[in-house]
Amino acid sequence: MAIVINGSGTVTGISVGGLPDGIVDAGTLATNSVDSAELVDGSIDNSHLADDAVDSDEIAAGAIDAAHLASGVGGKLLQVVSSTTSGTPHTSSNSYVDTGVTLNITPSATSSKILVTVTAHIDKYTGSTGSQNANSWSGQIVRDSTQIISQTGLLWTNTNVYNGGGLAMSKLDSPSTTSQITYKLQQATTNSGETVGLRGGGETITAMEIGA
């Protein structure tokens, strides 16, 4: 087909590939004439990006997760979930019961580790009966229903209503899932009839997802 230049300023008869290399530059393209639909998959790589061309404004929320990190890029803090509880009840049960110190987290990759920490204060509660024999508080952190760490704290004979000490528990867990999981602190007494528990205010549980 012959190339025709008509009076309206248009050109017809040019087939694909008919223009010499380099004849179309950025100045020839209309503004916003090229978008993602016109780009071939993989056509833009690192060599086509200017230094500092991509910053946080160009990245959609949630676009980068553990699956998009290069192999060997580990030890990244991917997310932090924390919960502070008040009014935790005491217990006289020899079996573990929930304390109300709990949180949910959904790992972004099955290879992630979850660092779980709990800080609180444990007490022996004597009520109006005065001094009681030394007894033990026992606690455990569970993932859903699976124990991942336990700890026992000795509470001593005392004439005060409350007596106890600080509690700190932590565990680097490997849940191997991308489904939501629940971590919680449970407690029990090792002496029947004795009442123990958390002080009830400011107990904190934190879960941090660490990229593998």
C-alpha positions as CSV (number, residue, x, y, z in Angstrom):
1,M,0.0,0.0,0.0
2,A,1.3,3.4,-0.9
3,I,2.0,5.9,1.8
4,V,-0.5,8.8,1.6
5,I,-0.3,12.1,3.3
6,N,-3.6,13.8,3.1
7,G,-4.7,17.4,3.7
8,S,-5.9,16.7,7.3
9,G,-2.4,16.0,8.5
10,T,-2.8,12.2,8.8
11,V,-0.6,9.5,7.2
12,T,-1.9,6.2,6.0
13,G,-0.3,3.2,4.4
14,I,2.5,2.7,7.1
15,S,2.7,-0.9,8.3
16,V,4.0,-2.2,11.6
17,G,7.8,-1.8,11.6
18,G,7.7,0.7,8.8
19,L,9.2,3.5,10.8
20,P,13.0,3.6,11.3
21,D,14.4,2.8,14.7
22,G,14.4,5.7,17.1
23,I,12.0,7.9,15.1
24,V,9.5,7.8,18.0
25,D,10.8,9.4,21.2
26,A,9.1,10.6,24.4
27,G,8.2,13.9,22.8
28,T,6.2,12.2,20.1
29,L,4.0,10.3,22.6
30,A,0.9,11.9,23.9
31,T,0.6,12.4,27.6
32,N,-0.6,9.2,29.4
33,S,-0.7,7.4,26.0
34,V,1.2,4.4,27.5
35,D,-0.1,2.6,30.6
36,S,0.4,-0.9,32.0
37,A,-1.9,-2.5,29.4
38,E,0.7,-1.5,26.7
39,L,3.7,-3.0,28.5
40,V,4.9,-6.5,27.8
41,D,5.4,-8.6,31.0
42,G,8.9,-8.3,32.2
43,S,9.7,-5.4,29.8
44,I,10.7,-3.1,32.8
45,D,13.5,-4.3,35.0
46,N,16.0,-2.7,37.3
47,S,18.1,-1.4,34.5
48,H,15.2,0.7,33.2
49,L,14.5,2.5,36.5
50,A,16.3,5.7,37.4
51,D,17.9,5.9,40.8
52,D,15.3,6.5,43.5
53,A,12.5,6.3,40.9
54,V,10.3,4.1,43.1
55,D,9.5,5.2,46.7
56,S,6.7,4.3,49.1
57,D,4.2,6.4,47.2
58,E,4.4,4.1,44.1
59,I,3.9,0.9,46.1
60,A,0.3,-0.2,46.8
61,A,-0.7,-1.1,50.3
62,G,0.0,-4.7,51.0
63,A,1.8,-5.2,47.6
64,I,5.0,-6.5,49.2
65,D,4.9,-9.4,51.6
66,A,7.3,-12.2,52.5
67,A,6.6,-14.0,49.1
68,H,8.1,-10.9,47.3
69,L,11.4,-10.9,49.2
70,A,14.5,-12.3,47.5
71,S,15.8,-15.6,48.6
72,G,18.1,-15.2,51.6
73,V,16.5,-11.8,52.7
74,G,15.5,-13.0,56.1
75,G,15.2,-11.6,59.6
76,K,12.8,-8.9,58.5
77,L,10.1,-7.7,61.0
78,L,6.9,-8.2,58.9
79,Q,4.3,-7.3,61.5
80,V,3.7,-6.6,65.2
81,V,0.4,-7.3,67.1
82,S,0.1,-6.4,70.7
83,S,-2.7,-6.5,73.3
84,T,-2.9,-5.1,76.9
85,T,-5.5,-6.6,79.3
86,S,-6.9,-5.5,82.6
87,G,-9.0,-7.3,85.2
88,T,-7.5,-10.8,84.8
89,P,-9.2,-13.2,87.2
90,H,-7.5,-15.3,89.8
91,T,-8.0,-19.1,89.8
92,S,-7.9,-22.0,92.3
93,S,-8.0,-24.6,89.5
94,N,-5.3,-27.3,89.1
95,S,-6.0,-27.3,85.4
96,Y,-5.0,-24.5,83.0
97,V,-7.7,-21.9,82.5
98,D,-7.7,-18.8,80.2
99,T,-6.5,-15.5,81.7
100,G,-7.9,-13.2,79.1
101,V,-4.4,-12.4,77.9
102,T,-4.8,-13.2,74.2
103,L,-4.3,-12.0,70.6
104,N,-4.8,-13.1,67.0
105,I,-2.2,-12.9,64.2
106,T,-2.2,-14.1,60.6
107,P,1.3,-15.0,59.3
108,S,2.1,-13.8,55.7
109,A,4.2,-16.9,54.9
110,T,4.5,-20.5,56.2
111,S,8.3,-20.0,56.7
112,S,7.8,-17.1,59.1
113,K,8.7,-17.3,62.8
114,I,6.5,-15.7,65.5
115,L,8.2,-14.2,68.6
116,V,5.6,-14.3,71.4
117,T,6.2,-12.4,74.6
118,V,4.1,-12.0,77.8
119,T,4.7,-9.6,80.6
120,A,2.6,-9.5,83.8
121,H,2.6,-9.7,87.6
122,I,1.6,-12.9,89.4
123,D,0.0,-12.9,92.9
124,K,-1.0,-15.2,95.7
125,Y,-4.5,-14.2,96.9
126,T,-5.3,-14.9,100.5
127,G,-8.6,-13.0,100.8
128,S,-9.7,-12.7,104.5
129,T,-8.0,-15.8,105.7
130,G,-4.6,-14.2,106.4
131,S,-1.4,-16.0,105.8
132,Q,-1.3,-19.2,103.8
133,N,1.4,-21.7,102.9
134,A,3.8,-21.1,100.1
135,N,2.2,-22.2,96.8
136,S,3.0,-22.2,93.1
137,W,1.5,-20.4,90.2
138,S,1.8,-22.2,86.8
139,G,1.4,-20.6,83.4
140,Q,1.6,-21.6,79.8
141,I,1.4,-19.8,76.4
142,V,-0.5,-21.8,73.8
143,R,-0.9,-21.4,70.1
144,D,-4.6,-22.3,69.6
145,S,-4.6,-25.4,71.9
146,T,-0.9,-26.3,71.6
147,Q,1.5,-25.4,74.4
148,I,4.6,-23.7,73.2
149,I,6.1,-22.7,76.6
150,S,5.3,-23.0,80.3
151,Q,6.6,-21.5,83.5
152,T,6.1,-22.0,87.3
153,G,6.6,-19.2,89.8
154,L,6.9,-19.9,93.5
155,L,4.8,-17.6,95.7
156,W,5.8,-17.4,99.4
157,T,4.1,-17.3,102.8
158,N,2.9,-13.8,103.6
159,T,0.5,-12.0,105.8
160,N,-0.5,-9.6,103.1
161,V,-3.5,-10.1,100.9
162,Y,-1.3,-9.9,97.7
163,N,2.2,-11.1,97.2
164,G,4.0,-12.2,94.1
165,G,6.5,-11.1,91.5
166,G,7.0,-10.1,87.9
167,L,6.4,-12.5,85.0
168,A,8.1,-12.5,81.6
169,M,7.7,-15.3,79.1
170,S,8.8,-15.5,75.5
171,K,9.1,-18.1,72.7
172,L,10.2,-18.0,69.1
173,D,7.4,-20.1,67.5
174,S,7.2,-21.8,64.1
175,P,3.5,-22.1,63.3
176,S,4.1,-23.0,59.6
177,T,0.7,-21.6,58.4
178,T,-0.8,-18.6,56.8
179,S,-4.1,-19.0,58.6
180,Q,-5.1,-16.9,61.6
181,I,-3.7,-18.3,64.9
182,T,-4.5,-17.4,68.5
183,Y,-1.9,-17.0,71.2
184,K,-3.0,-16.8,74.8
185,L,-1.8,-17.1,78.4
186,Q,-3.3,-19.8,80.6
187,Q,-2.8,-20.3,84.3
188,A,-3.3,-22.8,87.1
189,T,-2.4,-23.4,90.8
190,T,-0.3,-26.4,91.8
191,N,-1.8,-26.5,95.3
192,S,-5.5,-27.4,95.7
193,G,-7.4,-24.7,97.6
194,E,-4.9,-22.0,97.0
195,T,-5.9,-19.0,94.8
196,V,-3.4,-17.5,92.5
197,G,-3.4,-15.4,89.4
198,L,-2.3,-12.3,87.6
199,R,-2.6,-8.9,89.3
200,G,-5.3,-7.7,86.9
201,G,-4.1,-4.7,85.0
202,G,-1.4,-4.1,82.4
203,E,-0.7,-7.6,81.3
204,T,0.7,-7.4,77.8
205,I,1.1,-10.1,75.1
206,T,2.9,-9.3,71.9
207,A,3.5,-11.3,68.7
208,M,6.1,-10.3,66.1
209,E,6.3,-12.0,62.7
210,I,9.9,-12.5,61.5
211,G,10.5,-13.2,57.9
212,A,12.6,-16.4,57.3
